[in-house]
Amino acid sequence: MRGGNKSVSSGVRPVSGAYLDGVPCEADPPRALTVEEIHNLTAEWSAAAKRAVTEAGFDGIEIHGANGYLLEQFLHDNINTRTDEYGGSVENRCRFPLEVIRAVTEAIGADRVGIRLSPYNYFQDTRDSDPNTHWAYLCQKIAELPAKSRPAYVHMVEPRFDEVLSEEQKLASLSSTRVEIKNSLTPFRNILKAGGVAFLAAGNFGRDNAVAKLEGDCRAADAIVFGRHFIANPDFVARLENGWPLNKYDRSTFYGASPPEKGYTDYPTFAK
Ligand SMILES: Cc1cc2nc3c(=O)[nH]c(=O)nc-3n(C[C@H](O)[C@H](O)[C@H](O)COP(=O)(O)O)c2cc1C
């Protein structure tokens, strides 16, 4: 038990490593959510989205369907070992994320909703056996949703990005083990584009490669999302606009720095 609560997932496979209290995760694996709990969580997602917009003043909500978090634990077949309508086939593994999309769009309006996905994720141990087919199906289902349920955008993480591996290591690992990546995220982008769903891309973008992704014949994304450069540059947009150099981010302060604001509020703005 962690803090009195058993962790939950699509199945019972523990994540590698240890909990914050040092207990190995495999010593206290998750339990699989019941179907009733899945339905309750979908309702919670929608209620939370409603509160965020009506009470907290959010412009919109991005549903987290990426990076090994709960919805992704249903998508990837190395984690989702269920035998009910939420496991097994690609169709079944997409069911929970699609139900959350429908519930959240109904609660706050489809134009205020996006979803983040990471077909090629390794982080937190999700590794699908056939991400190209699986996420193409999911994108097709998203693109085919009726307008009132179709999210404004899908935000995807580039296959080359990994929390631990370098870009070269990640791509070598993907192609050597299981997945041939010819066009990176382009097939997904094209499916979504046909349904009028905007496409955002994240992962190892900087000044040199972001614009190329947005321009030219391929127009491979509608917007680029930045993570680490944004953390390290409080005036990031002005730096890009004006061609000013970027502060280098310090990995050692990303997680658990002391004091916790170190690496978040103390990077300098550009001095001319
Ligand atoms: C300190 C830190 C915390 C992050 N936390 C999350 C998270 O909670 N959920 C998530 O999906 N991605 C998380 N990410 C990943 C980023 O959202 C982003 O996808 C990643 O950094 C790649 O973009 P970048 O190359 O522009 O940094 C985090 C990244 C950093 C550096």
The ligand as a Gaussian input file, in Angstrom:
#p B3LYP/6-31G(d) Opt

LIG

0 1
 C       11.285000      18.580000     -15.577000
 C       10.394000      17.911000     -16.572000
 C        9.174000      17.388000     -16.176000
 C        8.322000      16.770000     -17.086000
 N        7.124000      16.268000     -16.676000
 C        6.315000      15.668000     -17.565000
 C        5.053000      15.143000     -17.158000
 O        4.661000      15.223000     -15.978000
 N        4.269000      14.553000     -18.092000
 C        4.669000      14.461000     -19.394000
 O        3.949000      13.918000     -20.221000
 N        5.857000      14.956000     -19.817000
 C        6.672000      15.530000     -18.932000
 N        7.883000      16.012000     -19.352000
 C        8.256000      15.884000     -20.782000
 C        7.954000      17.179000     -21.513000
 O        6.580000      17.444000     -21.497000
 C        8.407000      17.120000     -22.979000
 O        7.648000      16.179000     -23.712000
 C        9.845000      16.713000     -23.109000
 O       10.657000      17.471000     -22.240000
 C       10.310000      16.863000     -24.544000
 O       10.277000      18.214000     -24.953000
 P       11.662000      19.069000     -24.991000
 O       12.620000      18.283000     -25.822000
 O       11.247000      20.365000     -25.620000
 O       12.124000      19.214000     -23.585000
 C        8.722000      16.650000     -18.448000
 C        9.970000      17.165000     -18.855000
 C       10.787000      17.792000     -17.924000
 C       12.122000      18.321000     -18.407000

